[in-house]
Amino acid sequence: MTNQSSLESQNELERFLRLLSPSIKAKVINHDFKEIVQAQEVFGHDPKLLEMVLGCLTIHLFKPEVKISEQGKYSKEIYFLCRGYVEITKTFDLQN
């Protein structure tokens, strides 16, 4: 459950990020997310790979009840959950 205050915070962050130049936005992303990406075993041990991944990151905020992805749909994105929670569901075809 999300209250009005958290929705306002999300909107405020979105407005702030739109005001930043690309180079400043890259520094913010590097500062805020380096530890999160580095903690992922697949990225964290190679400094060049870590730098490349951080250079590709963008910040997305999802409001409550927004479907981020769907089972069976191909996606080119990878998501790092930095705050909050997400519900993950999987359906099974019991007839096969």
VMD Tcl script that builds the backbone (N, CA, C; Angstrom):
set m [mol new atoms 288]
animate dup $m
set s [atomselect $m all]
$s set {name element resname resid chain x y z} {
  {N N MET 1 A 0.842 -1.179 0.000}
  {CA C MET 1 A 0.000 0.000 0.000}
  {C C MET 1 A 0.886 1.240 0.000}
  {N N THR 2 A 0.632 2.172 -0.849}
  {CA C THR 2 A 1.420 3.389 -0.929}
  {C C THR 2 A 0.536 4.585 -0.616}
  {N N ASN 3 A 1.070 5.489 0.179}
  {CA C ASN 3 A 0.282 6.663 0.509}
  {C C ASN 3 A 0.599 7.807 -0.452}
  {N N GLN 4 A -0.145 8.894 -0.344}
  {CA C GLN 4 A 0.021 10.036 -1.236}
  {C C GLN 4 A 1.423 10.625 -1.133}
  {N N SER 5 A 2.010 10.609 0.057}
  {CA C SER 5 A 3.340 11.171 0.264}
  {C C SER 5 A 4.385 10.458 -0.592}
  {N N SER 6 A 4.339 9.132 -0.658}
  {CA C SER 6 A 5.335 8.408 -1.456}
  {C C SER 6 A 5.108 8.631 -2.949}
  {N N LEU 7 A 3.873 8.783 -3.377}
  {CA C LEU 7 A 3.617 9.099 -4.785}
  {C C LEU 7 A 4.164 10.478 -5.133}
  {N N GLU 8 A 4.024 11.425 -4.231}
  {CA C GLU 8 A 4.570 12.757 -4.453}
  {C C GLU 8 A 6.091 12.708 -4.509}
  {N N SER 9 A 6.706 11.882 -3.669}
  {CA C SER 9 A 8.164 11.731 -3.689}
  {C C SER 9 A 8.636 11.160 -5.019}
  {N N GLN 10 A 7.924 10.174 -5.541}
  {CA C GLN 10 A 8.289 9.592 -6.830}
  {C C GLN 10 A 8.189 10.643 -7.931}
  {N N ASN 11 A 7.119 11.420 -7.922}
  {CA C ASN 11 A 6.949 12.465 -8.940}
  {C C ASN 11 A 8.032 13.533 -8.818}
  {N N GLU 12 A 8.405 13.877 -7.592}
  {CA C GLU 12 A 9.452 14.867 -7.370}
  {C C GLU 12 A 10.798 14.371 -7.910}
  {N N LEU 13 A 11.128 13.104 -7.666}
  {CA C LEU 13 A 12.376 12.546 -8.180}
  {C C LEU 13 A 12.381 12.539 -9.701}
  {N N GLU 14 A 11.267 12.174 -10.314}
  {CA C GLU 14 A 11.182 12.169 -11.772}
  {C C GLU 14 A 11.420 13.570 -12.340}
  {N N ARG 15 A 10.835 14.585 -11.720}
  {CA C ARG 15 A 11.044 15.970 -12.171}
  {C C ARG 15 A 12.513 16.369 -12.005}
  {N N PHE 16 A 13.115 16.013 -10.875}
  {CA C PHE 16 A 14.507 16.335 -10.602}
  {C C PHE 16 A 15.431 15.699 -11.644}
  {N N LEU 17 A 15.228 14.430 -11.944}
  {CA C LEU 17 A 16.093 13.724 -12.893}
  {C C LEU 17 A 16.000 14.310 -14.296}
  {N N ARG 18 A 14.841 14.813 -14.662}
  {CA C ARG 18 A 14.688 15.433 -15.984}
  {C C ARG 18 A 15.499 16.730 -16.091}
  {N N LEU 19 A 15.777 17.380 -14.965}
  {CA C LEU 19 A 16.519 18.636 -14.964}
  {C C LEU 19 A 18.033 18.443 -15.073}
  {N N LEU 20 A 18.519 17.252 -14.767}
  {CA C LEU 20 A 19.964 17.010 -14.731}
  {C C LEU 20 A 20.543 16.831 -16.128}
  {N N SER 21 A 21.759 17.314 -16.308}
  {CA C SER 21 A 22.471 17.054 -17.553}
  {C C SER 21 A 22.840 15.569 -17.586}
  {N N PRO 22 A 23.092 15.014 -18.758}
  {CA C PRO 22 A 23.459 13.591 -18.832}
  {C C PRO 22 A 24.692 13.233 -17.998}
  {N N SER 23 A 25.689 14.113 -17.969}
  {CA C SER 23 A 26.908 13.785 -17.210}
  {C C SER 23 A 26.646 13.792 -15.706}
  {N N ILE 24 A 25.852 14.728 -15.226}
  {CA C ILE 24 A 25.516 14.774 -13.792}
  {C C ILE 24 A 24.619 13.593 -13.440}
  {N N LYS 25 A 23.674 13.275 -14.316}
  {CA C LYS 25 A 22.795 12.131 -14.068}
  {C C LYS 25 A 23.615 10.845 -13.963}
  {N N ALA 26 A 24.649 10.692 -14.808}
  {CA C ALA 26 A 25.521 9.511 -14.767}
  {C C ALA 26 A 26.260 9.446 -13.429}
  {N N LYS 27 A 26.720 10.590 -12.925}
  {CA C LYS 27 A 27.400 10.606 -11.626}
  {C C LYS 27 A 26.450 10.233 -10.493}
  {N N VAL 28 A 25.217 10.716 -10.558}
  {CA C VAL 28 A 24.215 10.372 -9.540}
  {C C VAL 28 A 23.948 8.873 -9.559}
  {N N ILE 29 A 23.754 8.321 -10.738}
  {CA C ILE 29 A 23.490 6.878 -10.867}
  {C C ILE 29 A 24.680 6.080 -10.341}
  {N N ASN 30 A 25.885 6.486 -10.707}
  {CA C ASN 30 A 27.080 5.786 -10.239}
  {C C ASN 30 A 27.156 5.819 -8.717}
  {N N HIS 31 A 26.920 6.978 -8.142}
  {CA C HIS 31 A 26.986 7.125 -6.685}
  {C C HIS 31 A 25.922 6.295 -5.983}
  {N N ASP 32 A 24.707 6.339 -6.494}
  {CA C ASP 32 A 23.590 5.678 -5.823}
  {C C ASP 32 A 23.537 4.175 -6.039}
  {N N PHE 33 A 24.038 3.687 -7.160}
  {CA C PHE 33 A 23.796 2.292 -7.508}
  {C C PHE 33 A 25.042 1.418 -7.623}
  {N N LYS 34 A 26.208 1.992 -7.480}
  {CA C LYS 34 A 27.438 1.210 -7.632}
  {C C LYS 34 A 27.479 0.030 -6.668}
  {N N GLU 35 A 27.161 0.257 -5.408}
  {CA C GLU 35 A 27.200 -0.831 -4.420}
  {C C GLU 35 A 26.192 -1.919 -4.751}
  {N N ILE 36 A 25.031 -1.533 -5.236}
  {CA C ILE 36 A 23.983 -2.507 -5.553}
  {C C ILE 36 A 24.429 -3.406 -6.702}
  {N N VAL 37 A 24.957 -2.801 -7.764}
  {CA C VAL 37 A 25.399 -3.580 -8.919}
  {C C VAL 37 A 26.639 -4.398 -8.558}
  {N N GLN 38 A 27.550 -3.794 -7.814}
  {CA C GLN 38 A 28.784 -4.479 -7.423}
  {C C GLN 38 A 28.486 -5.703 -6.557}
  {N N ALA 39 A 27.402 -5.675 -5.807}
  {CA C ALA 39 A 27.035 -6.802 -4.951}
  {C C ALA 39 A 26.562 -8.007 -5.760}
  {N N GLN 40 A 26.211 -7.796 -7.035}
  {CA C GLN 40 A 25.784 -8.893 -7.891}
  {C C GLN 40 A 27.026 -9.619 -8.383}
  {N N GLU 41 A 27.155 -10.848 -8.037}
  {CA C GLU 41 A 28.375 -11.610 -8.332}
  {C C GLU 41 A 28.775 -11.528 -9.807}
  {N N VAL 42 A 27.846 -11.528 -10.694}
  {CA C VAL 42 A 28.148 -11.544 -12.122}
  {C C VAL 42 A 28.791 -10.233 -12.593}
  {N N PHE 43 A 28.533 -9.118 -11.905}
  {CA C PHE 43 A 29.071 -7.821 -12.316}
  {C C PHE 43 A 30.186 -7.304 -11.426}
  {N N GLY 44 A 30.189 -7.688 -10.160}
  {CA C GLY 44 A 30.986 -7.018 -9.157}
  {C C GLY 44 A 32.483 -7.214 -9.188}
  {N N HIS 45 A 32.994 -8.224 -9.839}
  {CA C HIS 45 A 34.421 -8.533 -9.746}
  {C C HIS 45 A 35.252 -8.020 -10.915}
  {N N ASP 46 A 34.626 -7.468 -11.906}
  {CA C ASP 46 A 35.334 -6.950 -13.071}
  {C C ASP 46 A 35.077 -5.451 -13.159}
  {N N PRO 47 A 36.070 -4.614 -12.832}
  {CA C PRO 47 A 35.861 -3.159 -12.818}
  {C C PRO 47 A 35.378 -2.592 -14.160}
  {N N LYS 48 A 35.856 -3.142 -15.270}
  {CA C LYS 48 A 35.435 -2.642 -16.581}
  {C C LYS 48 A 33.976 -2.993 -16.858}
  {N N LEU 49 A 33.582 -4.208 -16.501}
  {CA C LEU 49 A 32.197 -4.615 -16.679}
  {C C LEU 49 A 31.284 -3.796 -15.772}
  {N N LEU 50 A 31.703 -3.588 -14.530}
  {CA C LEU 50 A 30.924 -2.776 -13.595}
  {C C LEU 50 A 30.720 -1.370 -14.151}
  {N N GLU 51 A 31.781 -0.769 -14.669}
  {CA C GLU 51 A 31.695 0.576 -15.233}
  {C C GLU 51 A 30.752 0.600 -16.438}
  {N N MET 52 A 30.823 -0.427 -17.277}
  {CA C MET 52 A 29.952 -0.497 -18.442}
  {C C MET 52 A 28.482 -0.611 -18.035}
  {N N VAL 53 A 28.202 -1.489 -17.060}
  {CA C VAL 53 A 26.823 -1.672 -16.595}
  {C C VAL 53 A 26.301 -0.379 -15.985}
  {N N LEU 54 A 27.113 0.270 -15.136}
  {CA C LEU 54 A 26.680 1.526 -14.524}
  {C C LEU 54 A 26.408 2.590 -15.583}
  {N N GLY 55 A 27.175 2.576 -16.658}
  {CA C GLY 55 A 26.962 3.533 -17.730}
  {C C GLY 55 A 25.673 3.317 -18.495}
  {N N CYS 56 A 25.120 2.125 -18.404}
  {CA C CYS 56 A 23.882 1.804 -19.119}
  {C C CYS 56 A 22.628 1.974 -18.256}
  {N N LEU 57 A 22.812 2.158 -16.958}
  {CA C LEU 57 A 21.664 2.211 -16.062}
  {C C LEU 57 A 20.835 3.471 -16.252}
  {N N THR 58 A 19.555 3.301 -16.122}
  {CA C THR 58 A 18.619 4.414 -16.037}
  {C C THR 58 A 17.741 4.164 -14.826}
  {N N ILE 59 A 17.205 5.223 -14.278}
  {CA C ILE 59 A 16.354 5.109 -13.094}
  {C C ILE 59 A 14.900 5.080 -13.543}
  {N N HIS 60 A 14.184 4.094 -13.077}
  {CA C HIS 60 A 12.745 3.998 -13.339}
  {C C HIS 60 A 12.040 3.831 -12.011}
  {N N LEU 61 A 11.018 4.607 -11.819}
  {CA C LEU 61 A 10.179 4.466 -10.639}
  {C C LEU 61 A 8.845 3.905 -11.099}
  {N N PHE 62 A 8.370 2.918 -10.381}
  {CA C PHE 62 A 7.093 2.315 -10.732}
  {C C PHE 62 A 6.113 2.562 -9.609}
  {N N LYS 63 A 4.983 3.050 -9.977}
  {CA C LYS 63 A 3.940 3.313 -8.990}
  {C C LYS 63 A 3.266 2.000 -8.611}
  {N N PRO 64 A 2.585 1.975 -7.480}
  {CA C PRO 64 A 1.921 0.747 -7.031}
  {C C PRO 64 A 0.990 0.182 -8.102}
  {N N GLU 65 A 0.948 -1.115 -8.151}
  {CA C GLU 65 A 0.059 -1.867 -9.038}
  {C C GLU 65 A 0.475 -1.824 -10.509}
  {N N VAL 66 A 1.617 -1.227 -10.830}
  {CA C VAL 66 A 2.087 -1.189 -12.218}
  {C C VAL 66 A 2.795 -2.498 -12.531}
  {N N LYS 67 A 2.409 -3.130 -13.621}
  {CA C LYS 67 A 3.043 -4.374 -14.049}
  {C C LYS 67 A 4.339 -4.021 -14.764}
  {N N ILE 68 A 5.451 -4.504 -14.250}
  {CA C ILE 68 A 6.763 -4.191 -14.803}
  {C C ILE 68 A 7.105 -5.132 -15.947}
  {N N SER 69 A 6.776 -6.383 -15.782}
  {CA C SER 69 A 7.081 -7.382 -16.792}
  {C C SER 69 A 6.016 -8.461 -16.714}
  {N N GLU 70 A 6.022 -9.338 -17.676}
  {CA C GLU 70 A 5.011 -10.375 -17.720}
  {C C GLU 70 A 5.655 -11.703 -18.105}
  {N N GLN 71 A 5.200 -12.761 -17.469}
  {CA C GLN 71 A 5.721 -14.095 -17.753}
  {C C GLN 71 A 5.566 -14.408 -19.236}
  {N N GLY 72 A 6.644 -14.905 -19.845}
  {CA C GLY 72 A 6.609 -15.292 -21.250}
  {C C GLY 72 A 6.950 -14.174 -22.217}
  {N N LYS 73 A 7.070 -12.950 -21.737}
  {CA C LYS 73 A 7.410 -11.820 -22.603}
  {C C LYS 73 A 8.919 -11.623 -22.603}
  {N N TYR 74 A 9.501 -11.446 -23.778}
  {CA C TYR 74 A 10.932 -11.208 -23.911}
  {C C TYR 74 A 11.242 -9.778 -23.477}
  {N N SER 75 A 12.316 -9.602 -22.746}
  {CA C SER 75 A 12.712 -8.273 -22.297}
  {C C SER 75 A 14.217 -8.104 -22.453}
  {N N LYS 76 A 14.634 -6.926 -22.821}
  {CA C LYS 76 A 16.061 -6.606 -22.919}
  {C C LYS 76 A 16.567 -5.967 -21.634}
  {N N GLU 77 A 15.684 -5.743 -20.673}
  {CA C GLU 77 A 16.047 -5.059 -19.436}
  {C C GLU 77 A 16.363 -6.029 -18.309}
  {N N ILE 78 A 17.131 -5.518 -17.364}
  {CA C ILE 78 A 17.353 -6.193 -16.099}
  {C C ILE 78 A 17.022 -5.149 -15.031}
  {N N TYR 79 A 16.390 -5.573 -13.969}
  {CA C TYR 79 A 15.952 -4.635 -12.942}
  {C C TYR 79 A 16.676 -4.916 -11.636}
  {N N PHE 80 A 17.075 -3.846 -10.974}
  {CA C PHE 80 A 17.637 -3.918 -9.635}
  {C C PHE 80 A 16.653 -3.212 -8.720}
  {N N LEU 81 A 16.151 -3.926 -7.757}
  {CA C LEU 81 A 15.223 -3.331 -6.804}
  {C C LEU 81 A 16.035 -2.652 -5.719}
  {N N CYS 82 A 15.926 -1.350 -5.650}
  {CA C CYS 82 A 16.733 -0.581 -4.698}
  {C C CYS 82 A 15.965 -0.253 -3.432}
  {N N ARG 83 A 14.667 -0.146 -3.548}
  {CA C ARG 83 A 13.860 0.188 -2.384}
  {C C ARG 83 A 12.431 -0.258 -2.656}
  {N N GLY 84 A 11.756 -0.631 -1.611}
  {CA C GLY 84 A 10.367 -1.053 -1.755}
  {C C GLY 84 A 10.265 -2.557 -1.907}
  {N N TYR 85 A 9.210 -2.985 -2.536}
  {CA C TYR 85 A 9.008 -4.410 -2.723}
  {C C TYR 85 A 8.305 -4.647 -4.049}
  {N N VAL 86 A 8.413 -5.872 -4.503}
  {CA C VAL 86 A 7.775 -6.258 -5.753}
  {C C VAL 86 A 7.167 -7.643 -5.554}
  {N N GLU 87 A 6.066 -7.875 -6.186}
  {CA C GLU 87 A 5.435 -9.196 -6.135}
  {C C GLU 87 A 5.774 -9.920 -7.428}
  {N N ILE 88 A 6.277 -11.140 -7.287}
  {CA C ILE 88 A 6.618 -11.965 -8.442}
  {C C ILE 88 A 5.723 -13.187 -8.420}
  {N N THR 89 A 5.041 -13.417 -9.517}
  {CA C THR 89 A 4.171 -14.587 -9.603}
  {C C THR 89 A 4.552 -15.403 -10.826}
  {N N LYS 90 A 4.281 -16.682 -10.749}
  {CA C LYS 90 A 4.546 -17.572 -11.870}
  {C C LYS 90 A 3.364 -18.521 -11.988}
  {N N THR 91 A 2.890 -18.699 -13.194}
  {CA C THR 91 A 1.802 -19.641 -13.422}
  {C C THR 91 A 2.373 -20.892 -14.069}
  {N N PHE 92 A 1.754 -22.002 -13.783}
  {CA C PHE 92 A 2.190 -23.302 -14.305}
  {C C PHE 92 A 1.084 -23.906 -15.138}
  {N N ASP 93 A 1.459 -24.519 -16.241}
  {CA C ASP 93 A 0.507 -25.247 -17.077}
  {C C ASP 93 A 0.505 -26.685 -16.574}
  {N N LEU 94 A -0.513 -27.057 -15.832}
  {CA C LEU 94 A -0.573 -28.387 -15.221}
  {C C LEU 94 A -1.029 -29.464 -16.201}
  {N N GLN 95 A -1.416 -29.094 -17.401}
  {CA C GLN 95 A -1.882 -30.088 -18.372}
  {C C GLN 95 A -0.739 -30.714 -19.152}
  {N N ASN 96 A 0.451 -30.168 -19.097}
  {CA C ASN 96 A 1.589 -30.729 -19.844}
  {C C ASN 96 A 2.428 -31.594 -18.957}
}
mol reanalyze $m
mol bondsrecalc $m
mol representation Tube
mol addrep $m
